[in-house]
Each structure stands twice: as C-alpha cells, then as structure tokens.
Amino acid sequence: MAQVAEAPVPAVSAGRDGATGTGGGPPLAAPVAVAPVPRIAVDTVAHAKRSSWARALIHVALVLGAVVTVFPFYWMLATSLKSNTEALAAPPTFWPHEWHPENYATAWTAAPFGRYFFNTGIVAVCWVAGVLVVSSLAAYAFARMQFFGKNAVFAVMLATLMIPTDLTLIPNFVIITKWLNWYNTYQAQFIIAWGNVFAIFLLRQFFLGIPKELEEAAMIDGCSRFRFLWAILLPLSMPALVTVALINFLAAWNSFLWPLLVTRSPEMRPIQLGLIVFQGEAGSQYAHLMAATSLVILPTVLVYLVAQKYFVEGIARTGLKG
C-alpha cells in the first residue's frame, strides 16, 4: 500500500507579550472571555439618566418660579422710572424709553412720608414686641405646664384661626373706640395683634422639641420657671422667635384696613395709607405710585435678607420633638 505523507505541523513560537503564533508570523492574541454586563449596572445607568432628566425638569420649574416671583419687582422698578404717560401706554413697554429718576423725589414730597415711616416704625416695634412677649408666655404654659383644661383651651384657640378677620373688625372697633377711647392713637393700631394664635402655636411646637431634661436639671439647681424661660428656653428658640418677629413685622408694615378704621390724621397714619395720595378721581399716577411703593417695601426686603437664615431654620425645626 502507498504511504500517505502527513503535512508538517508548523512550529508554535511565543510572541513578545507571551501570546503564541505560528511559524515566523505575528503572534496570535489569546482568546478573551467577555463577561456579561450585570443587570444591576444596567438599572443604575437607566436610573441615573432618569434622575438627570428629573433634575433638569426641577431646575426648569425653579427658574420659571423665580421669574414669576421676581417679575413684579422688576415691573415696579421699571414703571417707577417711566413717565405717567408711558406707564399707561398700551401695549406696555418693558423698559423705560425715557428715564425719570426724579419720580422718587416727587413721590417723597407728595405726602409726609417721613412722618408715615416714623409712625409705621413705632407701630411695628410695639406690634412685634407685644407678640413676642405674650406668645412666649402662652406657648411656655401650653408646652411645659400642666393645668386643668389645657388641651381644650388650646384647641379652642386653634379653632379661632378659622374665623375670618373681617368678622372681628366691628367688635374690635367698638372695643377700641367706645370702651377704651383709643381712636386715632398708636396703641389702637397694634394692641389687637398681641393675641396672635399662630405665634403661640409656632412657639409651642418649638418648645416641645427642646428636651425636658434641661428644665428638670434647672429646677433641681433652684431655677424658677420664668428664669428658665428667659435664660435657657428663649435663647435656644431664637430661630422660632425670629420667624415670629419677621412674620409680624411684615404684617405690621403692610397693615392697611385696620389703621384706616382707627385713625384719621396724617400724624397717626402708617405708610400704607400714604400711598392713597397717588390715586384720585381723575386717575392714578402710576409712575409716582410705583416709586413710592419701591421706597415702602425697601425696609421689609432688608429685614428679610438679614433674618432669612433664622426664618428658614425656624420653619424647618418647628414640630420636631426630641
């Protein structure tokens, strides 16, 4: 039988990196095993994409909200620098064609705004001080002391928040003008605000979040309730106190209807009533009105910028116990 010659097997040589090749040719790459992508990694990538879209939508919503919030202030400032004719133009102009900074001087001299600012400052300080004193004492009693009917009295006080303010105007007016004879006085403008149920509720919730062990330790050392309130509890409650003060300062500064009822002379009227001079039967002087309004809201903006840190902290911590 004929012999079948076998083909020679090429020699295998090692490459530079240890991979094998045939003959003198280039080395062959070693086979690489491809591991499957875990399911959790795919889900993580998909979740990251959804989160990025969600964050983008949230930022867009925040920007739109900021524009809606800031635009009235921009419109007020822009209108305050226009002429009265341009302020009433249709369609409206979003930027003054002619600048009139003298509107601020005209607005300031159109009414005794210096006296109005002084009156409003007195009313606001007395308003805020009275609310802080009364609400702090009442909130401490509801948060720390035990007495008969405490929960019932507190529930009734909270129920009064449901009563519209307009329903109490006539009874309060009769009490202030007929019984106390305080018509056209400073105290008539702020005394009814001292019984602030919301301030009592806010401070009570904050007091409940302070450990009772502090009071017990102070009582063991001979500290009285009033001293504990003044020296320990109130300093620890500074964010809540600033929140109450800021809310009531804004309420006092923006008060319009009640001072209109209980005052008659410019020597006693607050700043909000001074803006009426720019509105008459012949029409409103919108440019001067916006200039005066810019001056009026300036103190409230400055106060909020100074106290916003405590305001946010007070709202965030209210109601957290322990």
C-alpha positions as CSV (number, residue, x, y, z in Angstrom):
1,M,0.0,0.0,0.0
2,A,1.1,3.5,-0.7
3,Q,2.2,5.6,2.2
4,V,0.3,8.8,2.9
5,A,2.6,11.6,3.8
6,E,1.5,13.7,6.7
7,A,1.7,17.5,6.4
8,P,4.2,19.1,8.7
9,V,2.8,20.8,11.8
10,P,4.0,24.4,12.0
11,A,6.0,25.3,15.0
12,V,4.4,27.4,17.6
13,S,6.5,30.4,18.8
14,A,5.9,32.7,21.6
15,G,5.4,36.4,20.9
16,R,6.8,39.4,22.8
17,D,3.8,39.5,25.2
18,G,3.7,35.8,25.7
19,A,0.9,35.1,23.1
20,T,1.5,32.3,20.7
21,G,1.8,32.5,17.0
22,T,2.5,30.1,14.1
23,G,5.8,29.9,12.2
24,G,7.5,33.2,11.9
25,G,4.3,35.2,11.5
26,P,2.9,37.7,14.1
27,P,1.8,36.3,17.4
28,L,-1.8,35.4,17.9
29,A,-3.9,37.1,20.6
30,A,-5.1,34.9,23.3
31,P,-8.9,34.5,23.4
32,V,-10.6,36.9,25.9
33,A,-13.7,35.8,27.7
34,V,-16.4,38.6,27.7
35,A,-18.3,38.7,31.0
36,P,-22.0,39.6,30.7
37,V,-23.0,43.0,32.0
38,P,-24.7,42.7,35.4
39,R,-28.4,43.7,35.5
40,I,-27.8,46.0,38.4
41,A,-25.3,48.0,36.4
42,V,-27.9,48.5,33.6
43,D,-30.5,49.6,36.1
44,T,-28.1,52.0,37.7
45,V,-27.3,53.7,34.3
46,A,-31.1,53.9,33.5
47,H,-31.8,55.3,36.9
48,A,-29.0,57.9,36.5
49,K,-30.5,59.0,33.2
50,R,-34.0,59.4,34.7
51,S,-32.5,61.3,37.6
52,S,-30.7,63.7,35.3
53,W,-33.9,64.4,33.5
54,A,-35.8,64.8,36.7
55,R,-33.2,67.3,38.0
56,A,-33.3,69.2,34.7
57,L,-37.1,69.5,34.9
58,I,-36.9,70.6,38.6
59,H,-34.4,73.3,37.7
60,V,-36.6,74.5,34.8
61,A,-39.5,74.7,37.2
62,L,-37.4,76.6,39.8
63,V,-36.2,79.1,37.1
64,L,-39.8,79.7,35.9
65,G,-40.9,80.1,39.5
66,A,-38.1,82.6,40.2
67,V,-39.0,84.6,37.0
68,V,-42.7,84.7,38.1
69,T,-41.6,85.9,41.6
70,V,-39.1,88.5,40.5
71,F,-41.0,89.9,37.6
72,P,-43.5,92.1,39.7
73,F,-40.5,93.7,41.4
74,Y,-38.8,94.4,38.1
75,W,-42.1,95.8,36.7
76,M,-42.4,98.1,39.8
77,L,-38.9,99.4,39.4
78,A,-39.2,99.8,35.6
79,T,-42.5,101.7,36.0
80,S,-41.1,103.9,38.7
81,L,-38.6,105.3,36.2
82,K,-41.2,106.0,33.4
83,S,-43.3,109.0,32.8
84,N,-47.0,108.7,33.7
85,T,-47.9,108.7,30.0
86,E,-45.5,105.8,29.3
87,A,-46.7,103.9,32.4
88,L,-50.2,103.9,30.9
89,A,-49.2,103.1,27.3
90,A,-50.7,100.2,25.5
91,P,-49.1,97.9,24.7
92,P,-46.9,98.3,27.7
93,T,-43.1,98.9,27.5
94,F,-40.9,96.6,29.4
95,W,-38.0,99.1,29.5
96,P,-38.3,102.9,30.0
97,H,-37.8,104.9,26.8
98,E,-37.0,108.0,28.9
99,W,-35.6,107.7,32.4
100,H,-37.3,109.8,35.1
101,P,-35.4,109.2,38.4
102,E,-37.0,112.5,39.7
103,N,-40.2,110.4,40.3
104,Y,-38.7,109.3,43.6
105,A,-38.2,112.9,44.8
106,T,-41.7,113.8,43.6
107,A,-43.3,110.8,45.3
108,W,-41.5,111.6,48.6
109,T,-42.7,115.2,48.7
110,A,-46.3,114.4,47.6
111,A,-47.1,113.3,51.1
112,P,-45.5,113.5,54.6
113,F,-43.7,110.2,54.0
114,G,-41.2,110.9,56.7
115,R,-43.9,111.1,59.3
116,Y,-45.6,108.0,57.8
117,F,-42.3,106.0,58.1
118,F,-41.9,107.2,61.7
119,N,-45.5,106.1,62.6
120,T,-45.1,102.7,61.0
121,G,-41.8,102.1,62.8
122,I,-43.4,102.8,66.2
123,V,-46.4,100.6,65.4
124,A,-44.2,97.8,64.0
125,V,-41.8,97.7,67.0
126,C,-44.7,97.7,69.5
127,W,-46.6,95.1,67.5
128,V,-43.6,92.7,67.3
129,A,-42.5,93.2,70.9
130,G,-46.0,92.6,72.3
131,V,-46.5,89.5,70.2
132,L,-43.2,88.1,71.3
133,V,-43.9,88.6,75.0
134,V,-47.5,87.4,75.0
135,S,-46.9,84.4,72.7
136,S,-43.7,83.3,74.5
137,L,-45.5,83.2,77.9
138,A,-48.6,81.5,76.5
139,A,-46.6,79.0,74.5
140,Y,-44.5,78.0,77.5
141,A,-47.7,77.4,79.6
142,F,-49.1,75.2,76.9
143,A,-45.8,73.3,76.3
144,R,-44.5,72.8,79.8
145,M,-47.1,73.4,82.4
146,Q,-50.0,71.2,83.5
147,F,-53.3,72.7,84.3
148,F,-57.0,71.8,84.0
149,G,-58.4,72.1,80.5
150,K,-55.1,72.9,78.8
151,N,-55.8,70.8,75.7
152,A,-59.3,72.1,75.4
153,V,-58.3,75.7,75.7
154,F,-55.5,75.2,73.2
155,A,-58.0,73.5,70.8
156,V,-60.4,76.4,71.1
157,M,-57.6,78.9,70.4
158,L,-56.6,77.0,67.3
159,A,-60.3,77.0,66.2
160,T,-60.3,80.8,66.2
161,L,-57.9,80.7,63.3
162,M,-60.8,79.6,61.2
163,I,-62.7,82.8,61.9
164,P,-62.3,85.4,59.1
165,T,-60.6,88.6,60.2
166,D,-63.4,90.7,58.7
167,L,-65.9,89.3,61.2
168,T,-63.9,90.7,64.1
169,L,-63.5,94.2,62.7
170,I,-66.7,95.7,64.1
171,P,-66.3,94.2,67.6
172,N,-62.7,95.3,67.8
173,F,-63.6,98.7,66.6
174,V,-66.2,99.1,69.3
175,I,-63.8,97.9,72.0
176,I,-61.0,100.2,70.9
177,T,-63.1,103.4,70.2
178,K,-66.0,103.1,72.7
179,W,-64.7,101.2,75.6
180,L,-61.0,102.1,75.6
181,N,-61.4,105.5,73.9
182,W,-58.2,104.9,71.9
183,Y,-59.4,106.3,68.5
184,N,-56.6,107.9,66.5
185,T,-53.8,106.6,68.7
186,Y,-50.7,104.4,68.2
187,Q,-51.9,101.7,70.6
188,A,-55.2,101.3,68.7
189,Q,-53.2,100.1,65.7
190,F,-51.2,97.3,67.4
191,I,-53.0,96.2,70.6
192,I,-55.3,93.7,68.9
193,A,-52.4,91.9,67.3
194,W,-50.8,90.9,70.6
195,G,-53.1,87.9,70.9
196,N,-51.6,86.1,67.9
197,V,-52.7,82.4,68.0
198,F,-50.4,81.4,65.2
199,A,-47.4,82.7,67.0
200,I,-48.4,80.8,70.2
201,F,-48.8,77.6,68.2
202,L,-45.5,78.1,66.4
203,L,-43.5,78.7,69.6
204,R,-45.3,75.9,71.5
205,Q,-44.3,73.4,68.8
206,F,-40.7,74.6,69.0
207,F,-40.7,74.4,72.8
208,L,-41.9,70.8,72.6
209,G,-38.8,70.0,70.6
210,I,-36.4,71.0,73.4
211,P,-35.7,68.2,75.9
212,K,-37.5,68.4,79.2
213,E,-34.3,67.2,81.0
214,L,-32.9,70.7,80.6
215,E,-35.8,72.1,82.6
216,E,-35.6,69.4,85.2
217,A,-31.9,70.0,85.7
218,A,-32.5,73.7,86.0
219,M,-35.3,73.2,88.6
220,I,-33.0,71.0,90.7
221,D,-30.5,73.8,90.7
222,G,-33.2,76.1,92.0
223,C,-34.1,77.9,88.8
224,S,-37.6,79.3,88.6
225,R,-39.9,78.8,85.6
226,F,-39.5,82.4,84.5
227,R,-35.7,82.3,84.8
228,F,-35.6,79.1,82.8
229,L,-37.8,80.6,80.1
230,W,-35.7,83.8,79.9
231,A,-32.2,82.4,80.3
232,I,-32.4,78.9,78.7
233,L,-35.5,78.3,76.6
234,L,-35.8,81.6,74.7
235,P,-32.1,81.6,73.7
236,L,-32.4,78.1,72.4
237,S,-35.6,79.1,70.5
238,M,-34.0,82.0,68.6
239,P,-34.9,80.7,65.1
240,A,-38.6,80.4,66.1
241,L,-38.6,83.8,67.7
242,V,-37.0,85.4,64.7
243,T,-39.6,83.7,62.5
244,V,-42.5,85.1,64.6
245,A,-40.9,88.5,64.7
246,L,-40.4,88.6,60.9
247,I,-43.9,87.4,60.1
248,N,-45.4,90.0,62.4
249,F,-43.1,92.8,61.2
250,L,-44.4,92.2,57.7
251,A,-48.0,92.2,58.9
252,A,-47.5,95.5,60.8
253,W,-45.7,97.1,57.9
254,N,-48.3,96.1,55.4
255,S,-51.3,96.8,57.6
256,F,-53.9,98.9,55.8
257,L,-57.6,98.3,56.6
258,W,-57.4,98.4,60.4
259,P,-55.3,101.7,60.6
260,L,-57.8,103.2,58.1
261,L,-60.6,102.5,60.5
262,V,-59.0,103.7,63.8
263,T,-57.0,106.7,62.6
264,R,-58.0,110.0,60.9
265,S,-55.0,112.3,60.9
266,P,-51.7,112.0,59.0
267,E,-49.8,112.4,62.3
268,M,-51.0,108.9,63.3
269,R,-51.4,107.1,60.0
270,P,-48.9,104.5,58.8
271,I,-47.1,104.3,55.5
272,Q,-49.6,102.2,53.6
273,L,-52.2,104.8,53.9
274,G,-49.8,107.4,52.4
275,L,-50.0,105.6,49.1
276,I,-53.6,106.7,48.7
277,V,-52.5,110.2,47.6
278,F,-51.5,108.9,44.2
279,Q,-55.0,107.6,43.5
280,G,-57.7,110.1,42.7
281,E,-61.0,110.5,40.8
282,A,-59.0,111.8,37.7
283,G,-56.9,108.6,37.7
284,S,-53.8,107.2,39.2
285,Q,-50.3,108.4,38.9
286,Y,-48.8,105.0,38.4
287,A,-45.2,106.1,37.9
288,H,-45.1,108.1,41.2
289,L,-47.1,105.3,42.9
290,M,-44.5,102.7,41.9
291,A,-41.7,105.0,43.0
292,A,-43.3,105.4,46.4
293,T,-44.0,101.7,46.6
294,S,-40.4,100.9,46.0
295,L,-39.4,103.1,48.9
296,V,-42.1,101.5,51.1
297,I,-41.0,97.8,50.5
298,L,-37.3,98.5,50.9
299,P,-37.2,98.1,54.7
300,T,-39.1,94.8,54.5
301,V,-36.8,93.4,51.9
302,L,-33.7,94.4,54.0
303,V,-35.2,92.8,57.2
304,Y,-36.0,89.6,55.4
305,L,-32.5,89.4,53.9
306,V,-31.0,89.8,57.3
307,A,-33.3,87.3,59.0
308,Q,-33.8,84.7,56.3
309,K,-31.4,82.2,57.8
310,Y,-33.3,82.1,61.1
311,F,-36.6,82.2,59.3
312,V,-35.8,79.0,57.3
313,E,-34.4,77.2,60.3
314,G,-37.3,78.1,62.5
315,I,-39.8,76.8,60.0
316,A,-37.8,73.6,59.4
317,R,-37.3,72.7,63.1
318,T,-40.9,73.5,64.3
319,G,-42.7,70.4,65.3
320,L,-39.6,68.2,65.7
321,K,-39.6,66.6,69.2
322,G,-36.6,65.3,71.0
